[in-house]
Structure formats: structure tokens, C-alpha cells
Amino acid sequence: MTDWTIILRSLQARKFSTLTTIVTVAVAVAMMLVLVTMREAGKKAFERGCGDMHLLVSADASPLSSVLNGVFYANPPRRPLPWARFEALKTSAPWAYAVPIQQGDSFKGQPVLATNADFFLKFKPNPNEPWQLADGRFFNTDFEVVVGADAARTTGLRVGSKVYLTHGTGMSREGIPADPEPEGHDDHADHADHDHDHDAKHVEGDHSGHVHRDFVYTVVGVLKPTGGSHDRALITNLESTWIIHAKERLEKAGRHEKPTPADLTDEDRKITGVYLRLITREGSDTPANLPAVFDSLRRDTSVTVAAPFDEIRTLDVIVGNVNRVFIAVAGAVMLSSGIAIMLALYNSMEQRRRQIAVLRVLGASKPRIFGLVVTESAIIGLLGAAAGIALGFAGAIVAAAVMKDKLQLLLDPSIPPRALVAVALATVLLAAAAGVVPAFAAYRTSVARNLRPIG
């Protein structure tokens, strides 16, 4: 009879205890892997969203909220910047690009970003990776929209789709497809009137919004995935947005005609932020004049200047402190699983002393008996680690889906290989260490006392 046969029979003889201990270890391993995976994936997701910009200028309350709102669509910025401020900003430094953005509209829960052609021509969503189209083209005139990869999948939009956008966010993000009905179809008119009344009831309040029914947008392009926050956005040009809000201004003045670009005033030409990148030497991503330009811009107290990657690092520190608490909890659960292994094996020694005594009579040495128990403990840890890895993969996928649904953050649920190997190895070593105490008990088993006739 080989050592492996002895170990397997021992495990099978205590199926319930063995399975319970393996499940305990698996849960601890899965918790640790999910926490490590989400921390790394979250960090990478935030870094991807910032693209290759150096600075972000807005009127938000703080640099961190500026980045979260202007890049990750956490909330629409509440305070706009006048177009004149953007014009002055363009000449304030040797910029590789200065891309204006405006937020505030949405479609079926997906944010809408209004910008200009430089957003696609100069700003890169990932360093050294330009935008790529899965279908169609970029916008080149008013009331055309390009849809991010995730937004297209979520909403079902494709090239040629006609849509109305919604002014507002949160619960009001219910943009409506603008599919034309056949002529003479009165139900559609009734439905539109009903929706108009419904929208009118929700114009006021923080979560209010109304559908821009006088302006139909056409989807002209669908982007390939970038892995960043812009994948869930609908992107259009600034002038279209200005025209929409110019109509609201004219209606308040008692004029109900549809505005044209010629009707736009400085009051209409507003933005919520500017993506900025300085000219850099080839092969360098951080220009030497970045600190000086940053300090110069910050002297203007009417704007908020953020260095996106610095803010992401700050956010990582904040989240990292919380993560350490969760990882400590997972570590405590893993330690408790090691104690469970020790208790399960130690308690089984009372029923196994006669078996051990027989093995000793058959020629098994004390060190061999010690090794058998430690190996059995390590196998329980190995099985628990394997089950925990499978459970961790499933947990990471679920966690990524929840983060996407609740925070609109796209996370890669794949477990880092180094973390996987490290956690699995630590689990097996902890299990083996937990087997040392019951192994000593087996080592000290008296042959003569435990071979006495029963009864």
C-alpha cells in the first residue's frame, strides 16, 4: 500500500469534514483573489480612461471631482466654462491639443459627450493608440453622433439609427429612439403628446430631464472598444448641443423658431471642461514644462486644474486604505481556514491512533507518519486553493458586472497570474503548517497502547 493510497483513504473516511474544510479554504482564497483582482483592474481602468492628456481644466469643485466627472462620467459638471475662457486657454501654453468638452445630455442611461473633431484626431484614449471605428465614420456635421462600443452594445444603436437625446442624468436618462412612424399614424402623435406631458412633469429637480424632440441625431459611427470610460458614451459635436440649448433660450424669450448656427451667442457657447496635452519630445510622455504650466493655470481661481494621473493615484491611495482592510479580513478568513484544517486533522487522531499503530508495526517510521499527516493537510489546502481559484474567477466576473452596472466602470475580471500563484502557494503552505500539530500527535502515538484488544 503506497502513501498516496493511505492519504486518499483517510480523506474518504472523513468526507463531510474534508469537504467542509475544503469549502472554508476555497471561500478564503476566492475572497483574496477577487479583492486583489478588483484593485488591480480598477487601477488600470482609471488609468485607461485618462488617455494621453496631461491636464484637465473645468469649473468643478475639486480636481478629483473634475476627473471623475469629466473623464469617467460620474456626474455632469454643474458649472460651465465660457467659450472665451477656452479661446484664452488655447494660447496660454504650447499645447499639442486643447479639446473642449460638454456634458449634460444622455441616451438610455448612457452619457453624451459633445466635443470637436480634435477629440478623435488628436486625443488618444490609450497612449499611442488612436481611436478606431468598428463601423461607419466620425461625425463631420451637426446632429451626427458616434457611439462607443459598450454604449452600442447596451442600447442596440448602429450606423443609421435615429435618436432623440435627453437633457438630464440619473433616473431621467431615458433617451428615445427616433424611428419614424408611417404617415397618418395617429397613435404615434398621441404617444408623443403623452411623452411630452410626462417630460414636462420632470423638468425640475436634480434628477430631472426632458427629451430634445425637435432635434433628431443620426448615428454615423460605432467605435471599437478601448477598455476605458468613453466606451459607454455617445459622442457628438459641440455646435449641435449649443443649437439645442439656444432653442431653449429663444423659447424663454417668446421666440419659437428653430435656431441656426448664426443664432448662437456667447451665452450658448459653453463647455464643461478642456482636455489638454503639452507638446513633448519624441519618446517622452512628460514634458519638462508641465509643472510650470500647471502652476500658472492654477493661479486662476475661476477654474479647477487637474493632473488626471495624479488624481488617479490619490484615488488609489484612498481606495487602497479600504482595500487593505478587506484584504486583512480575507487574510483572517484564510487563517481561520488553516485552524479548521488543524482541528479537523487533530480531532481525527483519536479515531486514527489504531491505524497509525498498525502502520508502525508494518514498518512505517515516525518521520513517515509525520509526513503522511502533513501531506494530507497540504492536499486539503491544494484542493481548497483549486476550488477557490474557480470560485474567484466567477466572483471577479460578477464583481466586474456589478461595478459596470452601478458605477459604469469597465473592469477586466481576469486574475493576475502573479496574484494567483502567490495566493495558491500561500494557501498550500498555510495548510501544511496547520498539519504540523496533528502530525506531532501522530508522531507520538504509542504502538503498544493502541494495539490492545478492543473491549
N, C-alpha and C positions, 0 to 999 in steps of 0.2 A: 504494500500500500504506500503510495507516494505522499509527500507532504501536501500537495495540491488537493489530493482526494480527501485527506483528513480535514483540511480547511473548508472545502466545499460542503462536506457532510456536516461539519459543525455549524456552518451558516444555515444550511437547510433545516437543521434540527431546531433552530430558533427563528423561523420565518417571520413571525409577527414582529419580534424585537428587532430583527435585522432590517426589515422593510421600514419600520418606524424610524430607526436611526438613520437610514439612507435618505429618507424624505426630509428629516431635520437638516442633514448636511446639505441636501440639494437646495432647500429654501435659502439657507445662508449663502451658498455660492451664487445663486441666482440674484439675490439682493445686491451682493457686492458687485457682480458683473453689470447689472442694469445701472447702478449708480455711477460706476466708472465710465460706462459707455455713454450715458446721457450727458455726463460732464464734458467728456471729450467731444462728443458730437455737437453739443450746444456751443462750445467754444469755437469749433470750426464753422458752424452755421453762421454765427455772428461775424466771424472774420470774412466769410464769403460775401455776405450782404454788403459790406462796405466797399467792395470793389477796389479800384485803384485810386480813389480820391485821397487827398491829403487833409482837406479841411471841409467842414460843413458850416455854413452861415445860415442862421434863422433868427426868429424873434421869440423862440421858446424860452421857458423859464430857466432852464439849465442845459449845459452841454450834453448830459446823459439823456435827458428827455428829448433834446433836439435830434440825437442819433436814433433813439428808439422810434420817434415819430417820423422823422424824415427819411429814414432808411428802411426801418422794419415795420412801418405802418401800424405802430401800436395804437396811436390816436391821431386824428388830423390836427395839425398845429392850429392853435386858436388865434394867434396873432400874425397877420400878414406883413410882408415887406413891400414897400412901393417899388415900382419898376425903376424909378430914378436911382434908388439905392443900388440896384443891380448894375445899372449902367456905370455908376461911380466905382463899384467894386471891380468891374472888369478891367479897369485901368490902374488899379491900386498895386499890382504886382505882376511879375512876368508869368502869367498863367498859361499852362498847357491847354486848359479848358476851364470855363466857368459856365456850368449848366444850371439854368433856373428850373425850379420845380414848383408845382402847386398841387395840394391835396385837398380833399373835402368831398368829392363825389365817390360813388360806389356802384357796383352792379352785382346783385345777388350775393352780397356779403363780401365781394372781392373789392379791394381798394382801387381807385382810379388815380393815376399819376399823369398830370399834364406837364409837358416839358417842350423842348425844341429838338431839332434834328441832331444837335451835338450829343444828346443823350445816347443815341445809337452810334454816332460816328466817332466820338472821342472817349466817352466814359466806358470803361470796361467793367463788367460785373464781377469778373475774376481777373487778377493780374495776368497780363499777357494773353487773355482770352477774350476776343471781341464777341459781340452779340452774333448769334446765328439763327436763321429762320428755319423753322420746320416746314412752313408753307407760306406762300404769299410774299408780301413786301413790307417795307417800313412805310409809315404814313408820309405823305408829301403835300397834303392839302387839309383844309378844315373838315372836321367831323369824320375823321378816319381814326381807327383805333387798332393798336397792335396788342395781342393778348399773350400774357405769359403762359408758360407750359402748364403750370398747375391750375391757373385760372381757366384755361381752355378745357382741361380735363374735368374740373369741378362744375363748370357751367354748361359744357357742351357746345360752346361757341366755336365756330370755324370760319374760314375765309368766306365772305359774302353774307354773314349773319348781320341782321339789322337790330339795333338795340336802342333803348332809351336808358340814360343814366339817371341815378338817383342822387339828389343832394342830401347828404347826411350820412351817418355812420351807425354802428352798433345794430340795434334791433331794426332800424329803418333801412338797412342795406338790402333792399328788395327790388333791384333793377328789373325792368320788364322787357322781354323780347319785343321788338317792333315788327313782328311779322304782319304784313298787310292782309286784311280780310277781303273777300270778294266784294265787288260793288253791290250796293243795295242791302248789305248785311246789317240790319238794324241792331242785332244783338250786340255786335261789337261796339256800336256807339253807346248803347245802354251800359255796357260793361265799362267803357272808358269813362262815362259820366260818373258811374259808381266809384271807380278808382280815383277819379279826380276829387270827389267828395271825401273819400277815405283819406287821400293825401292831405286835403285841406285841414282835416282834423288833427294832423300830426305835424304841422308846420312848426309849432313852438316846442321848446323843451330840449334838453341836452341830447336826447336820442331821437330827435325828430328828423324828418326828411320828406322830400316830395320829388316826384318823378318829373324830369325835364321833358315833357311830352311834345314840345314844339320843335325839338331838335333830335333828329334821327342820326345815329352813328352807324358807320359801316365797318365791319371787321375786315381789314386788308392784309393782316399777317398774324401768324402764330409763331412764337419763339421756341427755340429748343431749350431744354432745361439748363439752368445754370447752377442749381443747388442753393441759390440764395433767396432772399425775401422777394425780389422782383418777379419771381416765377408766378406769384399769385396775383399780380397786378394787371390792370388794363391800362395801356399807355396811349395817350393822345397828345395833340399839340395844344399849346397854351392859348392860342388865339380862339380856338373853339370854346374853351372854358370861359374866356373873357366875354365872348359874344353872348353866351348863355346868361351870365350874370349881368351883362349890360341890359338885357331884356327885362330882368327883374328891376333894375334901376329905372328904366323907362316907364315900366308899368306903374311904379310908385309915383311917377310924375304925371300919370294920366295918359301916357302915350302907349299904344298897343301894337305898333308896327314891329316887324321883325328886324333887329339891328343888323348892320353890316360892319365889316372892319373899320369903315370910315366913321362909324358912330362911337367908336371906343374912345374913352377919356382916361386920364391918369387914375381916376377912381376905379376904373375897371381893370387896369393893368396891374394886378397884384400877384405876388408869388408867396410861397411859404418857406422857401429855402433855396440855397445855391450849393451845388457840388463843385468843389474847387480842387485843382491839381496844378502844382507848380512845374515849370519846365525842369527836367532833370537830365543829368549826363547819361549817356548810353551805358547800360549795365548797372545803374544806380536807381534806387527807388525813393531814397530820402534825400532831398536837396539840402545843401548846407544852409540856405537862407530860410528854411522852414520856421525855425524858432523866432527869427526876427520878424517875419511876415505875420506869424501867429500873434506875437505880442503887439504888433502895430494894429492889427484888426481888433484886438480885444480892448483897445483904448476907446473905441466907440461903444458906449454903454447902451445904445439903442438896439444893438444886435447881440446875439449869442454866437460865439465862435467855438466850434468843437473839433478836436482831432479824433476822428472816429475810432482809430485803433487804440488810442489812449483810453477812450471811454469804454471800449470793449474790455480792456484789461482791468479797468476799475470795476466794471460789472462782474468780471470773472472773480475778482477778489471778494466781492460781496457774496456772490453765489457760492464761491469756494468755501467760505466760512460755514455756510449752511450745509454744503456737501460733506464737509469734514465731520459734522455731527451725524449725518446719515450714515457715512462710512463707518464711524465709530460704533453706531448701533448695529450695522451689518457685521462688524468685527466681533461684537459681543454675542450676536446670534451664532456666529461661526464658532466662537469659543465655547458657547453652551452646547453646540453640537458635538464638539470634542469631548466635553464632560459626559454627554449622553453616551458616546461610544465607550468611554471608560467604565461608566456604571453598568452598561449592558453586558460588557465582557466580564467585569468583576463579579457581578451577580450570577453570571453563568458558571463561575468557577465552582460553586457549591455542587452543581449537577455534573460537573466535568472532572471532578477530582479522581474518581474511579477510572475514567477513560485515560486520564493523564498517567495514573499509576500503572495501568496496563501497558501503555506506550513505553514507560520507563523499563518495565520488566522485559519488553520485547527488544530493548537495546537503544531506545531513544535517550540521548543525553539531556541534561538540564539545559544547556545552551540551545539545543534543538527545540525543546519545548518552549523556551522563551521566544525563540524566533518564530515559531508557529503562531503564537498568540499575537505578537507584534505584526506579523504579516497579515493575519486575519483582520486586525484593526485597520491596517493600511488599505486593504481591499475594500472594506466598508467605506473608507474615505474616498477611494478611487471611484467606486460606483456612485457615491453621493455627488462627487465632482462632475462625473459624466452626466448624471441626471440634472444637476444644477446648470451645466452649460446649455443643455437643451431648453431647460426652463428659462434660462437667462436670455437666450435668443428670442423666445416667444415674448418674454416680458419687455425686451428692448423694442420689439416691433409694436407692441401695444402702447408702450410709453411714448414712442415717436408719433404714433397716430393721435394720442391724446394731446400732445404738445402742438401738433399741427392743427387740431380741431379747436383747442382752447386758446392758444397763443399765436396761431398761424406761423409757427416756426418749423422750418423743414429740417429734420434731423436724420442723419444716417444711422440706422439701427444696428449696423454691423459692429461686432465686438472687436476691439483692437487685439491683435494676436498676442502682443506682449502682456496685456492685462489678463487674457485668457490663460496663458501658460503660467503666469505668476500666481493667479488665484488657484488654479488647479494644483500646482505644485505645493503651495502653502497648505491647501486642504489635505493632501495626502500626508505631508509631513506632520501636520497637527494631529491627524488621525493615528499615525504611527506613534507619536509621542503619547497620545491618550491610551495606547495599548501597553505602555510600559508598566503601569501599576498592576493591571491584571496579569501581565506576563511574569512579574515578580511573584505574584501569588501562585501562579502555576509552577514557577521555578522552585518554590519552597514546598511544594506538595510532598507529603510523606508517602512513600510507596507502601510501607508495612501497614500503616494505619488505614489506608484507603483500599487495601485488598482484603480486609477482613470480610468474612461471610456476612451478607445482609440478613438482618433479623436475628 
